[in-house]
């Protein structure tokens, strides 16, 4: 039996999970959605299908992996599970609750992207608790690190290399706590790192027309893109590299594009067309514009037409208030709802044009300001609102009907049920986490120690420079770094979660690059050893398939 062919028992389990999902969703009807029409039917069918596919893939990955990978997966699941128990039901923020609300109402508000609220509903329809989503993220992280461990072992890494891989991440407050943060940036980061690792192994394997790798790379590229649109460049890089390798094979080329297009068609066309989609594009544009605007108008700046910025900004937000209230770390004017709700379309476009002009005419000040915003995200200065202060689990009662961001017209007892019972140690643990986010100068303590991703960023740049000796790891690092410039320039605030890919990938790819370079420097045995390793892995998979069916 080939690895791509599941057993009848596994297919049966997937079919049972499909039926069970629908039975629970309809009989429990946690959110009173029965009878609301085609949208609810389609949402639940899509959720049941996703649950079945996820279960089937989990069976395949777990049963066909070698024993070491299974043990690593279980160890990470227990470690992160223990951390989750301490902050039960997870670390929640305003986006967590917003995603829940958006997924309940059709057409779906895609402020957080379309698939995030839909994905939350896939889980909440059967387990209406936030801890269920936290558990999904824990399992994703454990699976990712088990795959990273397998990659290191494949490159000849021994016990020391594996300890260097896992110990820093296990001891990292930033990694462990962010893995438990319910925000779309977290699973997105895990998808991006998984994409980089699969690409690395594809390049090492040199079996360019491998169906397994082509499908995995295509699906991960598309999945990252539907979660966040800034996954476009990493997806393009991965697809371009594979296309160059398989262009000689019409079959593999067709498989590459079809596997990439399938999830895009389902998630970007089919689901939105049935469930409906809308977005407050002006509000989103405003969040991107306010942060650079505030930093540009504070202090001297150049204008080819003096006074043009004030003239364009005043109809939207009082210019003097922008100067007074703006900070590098956040967009307080947006959260203060200081915008003119009656602004005309012409005034809005004039505002955006004025901000663009200021950026173009003051490029050095713009870049330095955005680097400052990114620096605060890396713990190099004080942040005004960390995920700890923004946590809503301990403040659920603030999600009331008077708050336009959170109100869904449901009784507060219903809202409270989403959170379940908070862990007994939660308050003290969150207080301890809060102490790690406080800036205490450029010393080995506080945010500079615990939330500083600059070292990992430097490590990734070094891996890129090592292309001659470690080409596969280098290209994987390029994929991770490709979205960082855009994130630095356009991020509306100093949030560590935007750079979570760097935190995970930095040390992982440094280890793979070292091991890859070691093989390379050993001469002609480099390709022979890698190919032998790949053949051994395929042999183990085949043996595992036979045993587990």
C-alpha positions as CSV (number, residue, x, y, z in Angstrom):
1,X,0.0,0.0,0.0
2,X,1.3,3.5,-0.8
3,X,1.5,6.2,1.7
4,X,-1.2,8.2,-0.1
5,X,-3.8,5.4,0.3
6,X,-5.6,5.4,3.7
7,X,-6.9,2.1,5.1
8,X,-10.6,1.2,5.2
9,X,-10.5,1.5,9.0
10,X,-9.2,5.1,8.8
11,X,-11.7,6.0,6.1
12,X,-14.4,4.6,8.3
13,X,-13.3,6.6,11.3
14,X,-13.4,9.8,9.1
15,X,-16.9,9.0,8.0
16,X,-18.0,8.4,11.6
17,X,-16.5,11.7,12.6
18,X,-18.4,13.5,9.8
19,X,-21.7,12.1,10.9
20,X,-21.0,12.6,14.6
21,X,-20.0,16.3,14.0
22,X,-23.3,17.0,12.2
23,X,-25.3,15.2,14.9
24,X,-23.8,17.2,17.7
25,X,-24.0,20.5,15.9
26,X,-27.7,20.1,15.1
27,X,-28.9,18.5,18.2
28,X,-27.0,20.8,20.6
29,X,-27.4,24.0,18.5
30,X,-25.3,25.9,20.9
31,X,-25.8,29.2,19.3
32,X,-29.4,29.0,18.2
33,X,-28.6,28.7,14.5
34,X,-31.0,25.9,13.5
35,X,-33.5,27.1,11.0
36,X,-31.4,30.0,9.7
37,X,-31.2,28.6,6.2
38,X,-28.7,27.4,3.7
39,X,-25.8,29.2,5.3
40,X,-25.9,27.2,8.5
41,X,-26.3,23.9,6.6
42,X,-23.3,24.8,4.5
43,X,-21.2,26.0,7.4
44,X,-21.8,22.7,9.3
45,X,-21.2,20.5,6.3
46,X,-17.9,22.3,5.7
47,X,-17.0,22.0,9.4
48,X,-17.8,18.3,9.3
49,X,-15.7,17.8,6.2
50,X,-12.8,19.7,7.8
51,X,-13.0,17.7,11.0
52,X,-13.0,14.4,9.0
53,X,-10.0,15.4,6.9
54,X,-8.1,16.7,9.9
55,X,-8.7,13.4,11.7
56,X,-7.7,11.3,8.7
57,X,-4.5,13.3,8.3
58,X,-3.7,13.1,12.0
59,X,-4.1,9.3,11.8
60,X,-1.8,9.1,8.8
61,X,0.9,11.4,10.2
62,X,0.9,9.9,13.6
63,X,0.7,6.2,12.6
64,X,3.2,6.5,9.8
65,X,5.8,8.5,11.7
66,X,8.7,6.8,13.3
67,X,8.7,6.2,17.1
68,X,11.0,9.2,17.8
69,X,8.6,11.6,16.1
70,X,5.6,10.2,18.0
71,X,7.4,10.7,21.3
72,X,8.4,14.2,20.4
73,X,4.8,15.0,19.4
74,X,3.5,13.6,22.7
75,X,6.1,15.4,24.8
76,X,5.3,18.8,23.2
77,X,1.6,18.1,23.5
78,X,2.0,17.4,27.2
79,X,4.3,20.4,27.8
80,X,2.1,22.9,26.0
81,X,-1.0,21.2,27.5
82,X,0.4,21.8,31.0
83,X,1.0,25.4,30.1
84,X,-2.6,25.7,28.8
85,X,-3.9,24.2,32.1
86,X,-2.1,27.1,33.9
87,X,-3.8,29.8,31.9
88,X,-7.1,27.9,31.2
89,X,-8.9,28.3,28.8
90,X,-6.0,30.0,26.9
91,X,-4.8,33.5,26.3
92,X,-7.6,35.5,24.7
93,X,-7.8,38.9,23.2
94,X,-10.4,41.1,21.5
95,X,-9.8,39.4,18.1
96,X,-10.8,36.1,19.8
97,X,-14.2,37.3,20.7
98,X,-14.6,39.2,17.4
99,X,-13.8,36.1,15.4
100,X,-16.6,34.2,17.3
101,X,-19.1,37.0,16.6
102,X,-18.2,37.4,12.9
103,X,-18.6,33.6,12.3
104,X,-22.2,33.7,13.8
105,X,-23.6,36.3,11.4
106,X,-24.1,36.2,7.7
107,X,-22.6,37.7,5.6
108,X,-19.4,37.3,7.5
109,X,-17.3,40.3,8.5
110,X,-13.9,39.5,7.1
111,X,-12.0,42.1,9.1
112,X,-9.9,39.2,10.5
113,X,-10.0,37.4,7.1
114,X,-12.8,35.2,6.0
115,X,-11.4,31.8,7.2
116,X,-10.6,32.8,10.8
117,X,-14.2,33.3,12.0
118,X,-15.3,30.4,9.9
119,X,-12.6,28.2,11.3
120,X,-13.5,29.2,14.8
121,X,-17.1,28.2,14.1
122,X,-15.9,24.8,12.8
123,X,-14.7,24.1,16.3
124,X,-17.2,26.0,18.4
125,X,-20.2,24.3,16.6
126,X,-19.4,21.0,18.4
127,X,-17.4,22.3,21.5
128,X,-18.6,25.8,22.4
129,X,-15.6,26.6,24.5
130,X,-12.5,28.6,23.8
131,X,-10.3,25.9,25.3
132,X,-11.2,23.7,22.3
133,X,-9.5,26.2,20.0
134,X,-6.5,26.5,22.3
135,X,-6.2,22.7,22.2
136,X,-6.2,22.7,18.4
137,X,-3.3,25.2,18.5
138,X,-1.4,23.1,21.0
139,X,-1.7,20.0,18.8
140,X,-0.6,22.1,15.7
141,X,2.5,23.3,17.6
142,X,3.4,19.8,18.8
143,X,3.0,18.4,15.3
144,X,5.2,21.1,13.8
145,X,8.0,20.5,16.3
146,X,7.8,16.8,15.8
147,X,8.4,17.4,12.1
148,X,11.3,19.8,12.8
149,X,12.8,17.0,15.0
150,X,12.5,14.5,12.1
151,X,14.2,17.0,9.8
152,X,17.1,17.4,12.1
153,X,17.5,13.7,12.5
154,X,17.3,13.2,8.8
155,X,20.3,15.6,8.4
156,X,22.3,13.5,10.8
157,X,21.6,15.5,14.0
158,X,22.1,13.5,17.2
159,X,21.0,14.1,20.7
160,X,22.9,17.4,21.2
161,X,21.3,18.9,18.1
162,X,17.9,17.8,19.2
163,X,18.3,19.3,22.6
164,X,19.5,22.6,21.1
165,X,16.3,22.5,18.9
166,X,13.8,21.8,21.6
167,X,15.2,23.2,24.9
168,X,15.3,26.9,23.9
169,X,11.7,26.8,22.6
170,X,10.5,24.9,25.6
171,X,12.0,27.5,27.9
172,X,10.9,30.4,25.8
173,X,8.1,32.4,27.5
174,X,7.4,34.1,24.1
175,X,7.0,30.8,22.3
176,X,5.0,28.9,24.9
177,X,2.6,31.8,25.7
178,X,2.1,32.9,22.1
179,X,1.3,29.3,21.1
180,X,-1.7,29.7,23.5
181,X,-2.8,33.1,22.2
182,X,-6.0,32.8,20.2
183,X,-5.2,35.0,17.3
184,X,-5.1,34.2,13.6
185,X,-1.4,35.2,13.5
186,X,-0.5,32.2,15.6
187,X,-1.7,29.3,13.4
188,X,-0.6,31.4,10.4
189,X,2.9,31.4,11.8
190,X,2.9,27.7,12.3
191,X,1.7,27.1,8.7
192,X,4.5,29.3,7.4
193,X,7.2,27.4,9.4
194,X,5.7,24.1,8.3
195,X,5.8,25.3,4.7
196,X,9.5,26.3,5.1
197,X,10.4,22.9,6.6
198,X,8.5,20.9,3.9
199,X,10.3,23.0,1.2
200,X,13.6,22.3,2.9
201,X,13.0,18.6,2.9
202,X,11.8,18.7,-0.7
203,X,15.1,20.3,-1.8
204,X,17.1,17.8,0.3
205,X,15.1,14.8,-1.2
206,X,15.7,15.9,-4.8
207,X,12.8,13.7,-5.8
208,X,11.3,16.6,-7.7
209,X,8.2,14.9,-8.9
210,X,7.3,13.5,-5.5
211,X,3.5,13.6,-5.2
212,X,3.7,13.8,-1.4
213,X,5.9,17.0,-1.4
214,X,4.1,18.7,-4.3
215,X,0.7,18.3,-2.7
216,X,2.0,19.3,0.8
217,X,3.7,22.4,-0.5
218,X,0.7,23.4,-2.6
219,X,-1.8,23.0,0.2
220,X,0.3,24.7,2.8
221,X,0.9,27.7,0.4
222,X,-2.8,28.0,-0.3
223,X,-3.8,27.6,3.4
224,X,-1.4,30.3,4.5
225,X,-2.8,32.6,1.9
226,X,-6.4,32.1,2.9
227,X,-5.6,32.8,6.5
228,X,-3.7,36.0,5.9
229,X,-3.1,37.7,2.5
230,X,0.5,38.6,3.5
231,X,1.1,34.9,3.0
232,X,1.2,35.7,-0.8
233,X,4.9,36.2,-1.1
234,X,5.9,33.0,0.8
235,X,3.4,31.1,-1.3
236,X,4.8,32.6,-4.5
237,X,8.4,31.6,-3.5
238,X,7.5,28.0,-2.6
239,X,5.4,27.6,-5.7
240,X,8.0,29.1,-8.0
241,X,10.8,26.9,-6.6
242,X,8.7,23.7,-7.1
243,X,7.5,24.9,-10.6
244,X,11.1,25.3,-11.7
245,X,11.9,21.7,-10.6
246,X,8.8,20.1,-12.2
247,X,8.3,22.1,-15.3
248,X,9.6,19.2,-17.4
249,X,6.8,17.0,-16.1
250,X,3.3,18.0,-17.3
251,X,1.7,15.7,-14.8
252,X,3.5,17.2,-11.8
253,X,2.9,20.7,-13.0
254,X,-0.8,20.0,-13.3
255,X,-0.8,18.5,-9.8
256,X,1.0,21.5,-8.4
257,X,-1.5,24.0,-9.7
258,X,-4.6,21.9,-9.0
259,X,-3.5,21.2,-5.4
260,X,-2.8,24.9,-4.9
261,X,-6.1,26.0,-6.6
262,X,-8.4,23.6,-4.8
263,X,-8.3,25.2,-1.3
264,X,-8.3,28.7,-2.8
265,X,-11.5,27.9,-4.8
266,X,-13.2,26.4,-1.8
267,X,-12.1,29.0,0.8
268,X,-11.9,32.1,-1.3
269,X,-14.8,31.6,-3.7
270,X,-17.2,28.8,-2.8
271,X,-17.5,29.4,1.0
272,X,-17.7,33.3,0.7
273,X,-20.3,33.0,-2.1
274,X,-22.6,30.8,0.0
275,X,-22.0,32.3,3.5
276,X,-21.6,35.9,2.3
277,X,-18.7,38.2,3.0
278,X,-18.2,41.9,3.7
279,X,-15.4,44.1,5.1
280,X,-15.1,47.6,6.5
281,X,-12.4,48.5,4.1
282,X,-12.2,52.1,5.2
283,X,-11.8,51.1,8.8
284,X,-9.0,48.7,7.8
285,X,-7.3,51.3,5.7
286,X,-7.6,53.7,8.6
287,X,-5.8,51.4,11.0
288,X,-2.9,51.1,8.5
289,X,-2.7,54.8,8.0
290,X,-3.0,56.2,11.5
291,X,0.2,54.7,12.9
292,X,2.6,56.2,10.3
293,X,0.6,59.4,10.1
294,X,1.0,60.0,13.9
295,X,4.7,59.5,13.8
296,X,5.2,61.6,10.7
297,X,3.4,64.7,12.0
298,X,5.1,64.6,15.4
299,X,8.1,66.8,14.9
300,X,9.4,68.5,11.7
301,X,8.4,67.0,8.4
302,X,8.6,68.1,4.7
303,X,5.5,69.0,2.7
304,X,5.7,70.2,-0.9
305,X,2.4,71.9,-0.3
306,X,2.5,73.4,3.2
307,X,-0.6,72.8,5.2
308,X,-1.9,70.1,2.9
309,X,-1.8,67.4,5.5
310,X,-3.7,69.3,8.1
311,X,-6.4,70.3,5.5
312,X,-6.9,66.6,4.5
313,X,-6.7,65.1,8.0
314,X,-9.0,67.5,9.9
315,X,-12.2,66.3,8.3
316,X,-11.5,62.7,9.4
317,X,-9.7,63.3,12.8
318,X,-8.7,66.6,14.3
319,X,-5.1,67.1,13.2
320,X,-4.0,68.5,16.6
321,X,-5.4,65.4,18.3
322,X,-3.3,63.2,16.0
323,X,-0.2,65.0,17.0
324,X,-1.1,64.8,20.7
325,X,-2.4,61.2,21.0
326,X,-0.3,59.2,18.6
327,X,2.3,56.7,19.8
328,X,4.6,54.3,17.9
329,X,3.3,51.2,19.6
330,X,-0.5,51.5,18.9
331,X,-3.3,53.4,17.3
332,X,-5.1,54.9,20.3
333,X,-7.2,57.3,18.2
334,X,-8.8,54.3,16.4
335,X,-9.8,52.6,19.6
336,X,-11.0,56.0,21.0
337,X,-13.4,56.1,18.0
338,X,-12.1,59.6,17.3
339,X,-13.0,59.4,13.6
340,X,-15.7,61.5,12.0
341,X,-18.5,58.9,11.3
342,X,-20.1,61.3,8.7
343,X,-17.0,61.8,6.6
344,X,-17.7,61.7,2.8
345,X,-16.0,59.3,0.4
346,X,-14.1,62.2,-1.1
347,X,-12.8,63.2,2.4
348,X,-11.7,59.6,3.1
349,X,-9.8,59.3,-0.2
350,X,-8.2,62.7,0.4
351,X,-7.1,61.6,3.8
352,X,-5.5,58.4,2.5
353,X,-3.9,60.4,-0.4
354,X,-2.4,62.9,2.1
355,X,-0.9,60.1,4.3
356,X,0.6,58.5,1.2
357,X,2.1,61.8,0.1
358,X,3.6,62.3,3.5
359,X,5.2,58.9,3.4
360,X,6.6,59.5,-0.1
361,X,8.0,62.9,0.8
362,X,9.5,61.7,4.1
363,X,10.8,58.2,3.4
364,X,13.6,58.3,6.0
365,X,11.4,59.4,8.8
366,X,8.7,56.9,7.8
367,X,11.2,53.9,7.7
368,X,12.8,55.0,11.0
369,X,9.3,55.3,12.6
370,X,8.2,51.9,11.5
371,X,11.5,50.3,12.6
372,X,10.8,51.9,16.0
373,X,7.3,50.2,16.0
374,X,8.9,46.9,15.2
375,X,11.6,47.4,17.8
376,X,9.0,47.8,20.5
377,X,7.4,44.5,19.4
378,X,10.8,42.9,20.0
379,X,10.9,44.1,23.6
380,X,13.4,47.0,22.9
381,X,11.1,49.5,24.5
382,X,7.9,49.9,26.5
383,X,4.6,48.6,25.0
384,X,1.3,50.2,25.9
385,X,-0.8,47.1,25.5
386,X,0.5,43.6,25.7
387,X,-1.5,40.4,25.2
388,X,-1.6,40.1,29.0
389,X,-3.2,43.5,29.6
390,X,-5.5,42.9,26.6
391,X,-6.6,39.5,27.8
392,X,-10.4,39.2,28.0
393,X,-10.8,35.9,29.8
394,X,-10.5,37.6,33.2
395,X,-12.6,40.6,32.0
396,X,-15.5,38.9,30.2
397,X,-18.0,41.1,31.9
398,X,-16.7,44.0,29.8
399,X,-18.1,42.4,26.7
400,X,-21.5,44.0,27.2
401,X,-24.3,45.2,24.9
402,X,-23.0,48.8,25.2
403,X,-19.8,47.9,23.5
404,X,-20.2,48.1,19.7
405,X,-17.2,45.9,19.1
406,X,-18.4,42.9,21.1
407,X,-22.2,43.0,21.3
408,X,-24.1,40.2,19.6
409,X,-27.4,40.8,21.5
410,X,-27.0,37.6,23.6
411,X,-27.4,37.4,27.4
412,X,-24.1,37.7,29.3
413,X,-24.6,34.2,30.7
414,X,-24.2,32.9,27.2
415,X,-21.1,34.9,26.6
416,X,-19.7,33.7,29.9
417,X,-20.2,30.1,28.9
418,X,-17.7,30.5,26.1
419,X,-14.9,31.0,28.6
420,X,-15.9,28.1,30.9
421,X,-14.3,27.9,34.3
422,X,-11.0,29.8,34.6
423,X,-8.0,27.9,35.9
424,X,-7.3,28.4,39.6
425,X,-3.7,29.5,38.9
426,X,-4.6,31.7,36.0
427,X,-4.5,35.1,37.7
428,X,-1.1,34.5,39.3
429,X,0.4,33.0,36.1
430,X,-0.9,35.9,34.0
431,X,0.7,38.3,36.5
432,X,4.0,36.5,36.1
433,X,3.7,36.7,32.3
434,X,3.0,40.4,32.6
435,X,6.3,40.9,34.4
436,X,8.1,39.5,31.4
437,X,6.5,42.0,29.0
438,X,7.6,45.0,31.0
439,X,10.6,47.0,29.6
440,X,13.4,47.3,32.1
441,X,16.1,48.7,29.9
442,X,18.6,47.0,27.7
443,X,19.4,44.4,30.3
444,X,18.9,40.6,30.5
445,X,15.5,40.9,32.1
446,X,12.0,41.9,31.3
447,X,10.9,42.3,27.7
448,X,14.4,42.7,26.3
449,X,15.2,39.2,27.5
450,X,12.0,37.3,27.1
451,X,10.4,38.9,24.0
452,X,13.4,39.9,21.9
453,X,13.2,38.3,18.4
454,X,16.2,40.2,17.0
455,X,18.6,37.3,17.7
456,X,16.4,34.9,15.8
457,X,16.2,37.4,12.9
458,X,19.9,37.7,12.8
459,X,20.2,33.9,12.8
460,X,17.9,33.7,9.8
461,X,19.9,36.3,7.9
462,X,23.1,34.2,8.6
463,X,21.3,31.1,7.2
464,X,20.4,33.0,4.1
465,X,24.1,34.1,3.7
466,X,25.1,30.4,4.0
467,X,23.5,29.5,0.7
468,X,26.7,28.1,-0.7
469,X,27.0,25.5,2.0
470,X,23.3,25.0,3.0
471,X,21.1,25.9,0.0
472,X,18.0,24.1,1.2
473,X,18.0,25.7,4.7
474,X,18.9,29.1,3.1
475,X,15.9,29.0,0.8
476,X,13.7,28.0,3.7
477,X,15.0,31.1,5.6
478,X,14.3,33.3,2.6
479,X,10.7,32.1,2.6
480,X,10.3,33.0,6.3
481,X,11.9,36.4,5.9
482,X,10.1,37.3,2.7
483,X,7.1,38.8,4.5
484,X,9.0,40.6,7.3
485,X,9.8,43.9,5.4
486,X,6.1,44.3,4.6
487,X,5.2,43.5,8.2
488,X,7.6,46.1,9.5
489,X,6.4,48.8,7.1
490,X,2.6,48.2,7.5
491,X,2.0,46.7,11.0
492,X,-0.3,49.1,12.9
493,X,1.2,48.3,16.2
494,X,4.0,46.7,18.2
495,X,2.6,43.2,18.5
496,X,5.0,40.2,18.9
497,X,2.6,37.9,17.3
498,X,3.3,39.4,13.9
499,X,6.8,38.1,14.1
500,X,6.1,34.7,15.6
501,X,7.4,33.0,12.5
502,X,10.8,34.4,13.2
503,X,10.7,33.2,16.9
504,X,10.0,29.6,15.8
505,X,12.2,29.4,12.7
506,X,15.3,31.2,13.8
507,X,17.0,28.4,15.9
508,X,15.3,25.6,13.9
509,X,16.8,26.7,10.6
510,X,20.2,27.5,12.1
511,X,20.5,23.9,13.3
512,X,19.4,22.5,9.9
513,X,21.8,24.8,8.1
514,X,24.7,23.7,10.3
515,X,23.9,20.0,9.7
516,X,23.4,20.6,6.0
517,X,26.7,22.5,5.7
518,X,28.5,19.7,7.6
519,X,27.3,17.2,5.1
520,X,28.2,19.5,2.2
521,X,31.8,20.1,3.5
522,X,32.3,16.3,3.7
523,X,32.4,16.3,0.0
524,X,30.7,13.9,-2.4
525,X,29.0,12.0,0.4
526,X,26.6,14.9,0.9
527,X,24.1,14.0,-1.8
528,X,24.6,10.3,-1.2
529,X,23.8,10.5,2.5
530,X,20.8,12.7,1.9
531,X,19.4,10.4,-0.8
532,X,20.1,7.3,1.4
533,X,18.3,9.1,4.3
534,X,15.3,9.8,2.0
535,X,15.2,6.2,0.9
536,X,15.3,5.0,4.5
537,X,12.4,7.3,5.4
538,X,10.3,6.1,2.5
539,X,11.1,2.5,3.5
540,X,10.0,3.3,7.1
541,X,6.8,4.9,5.9
542,X,6.0,1.8,3.8
543,X,6.7,-0.5,6.7
544,X,4.6,1.7,9.0
545,X,1.7,1.6,6.5
546,X,1.8,-2.2,6.4
547,X,1.8,-2.5,10.2
548,X,-1.0,0.0,10.8
549,X,-3.4,-1.3,8.2
